């Protein structure tokens, strides 16, 4: 959606004169919209890595519980 706003800024460079100030302003506007456009992607990646950590921690806890239960079961049966 934000590309809709950023694209005309870059396309206007074709008709713009060689004025360094105007080119810099156009780049600043384009960069602003690009930065805002990237925020949802960065947030999504952070959420994915956060869920990955939660899942791995849950799996580690389940593995530890299984190991403890196996040791308890074996010690009660005298298998040590």
C-alpha angles and dihedrals in degrees: 000000000000090000084070088066098036100049097064089053092059093040090055089065090078092065096036120103121239093275110144093205094054092045090051091050091050091050091049091053092047092048091049093055091044091053092050090046091055096051096081090049093051092047090050092051092049090052091049093051090045091053089046090056092048092050093047092048090050091050091048090052091049091050091049091049090050092050092049092048090049091051092048092047093048093046091052090051091045094244097122 
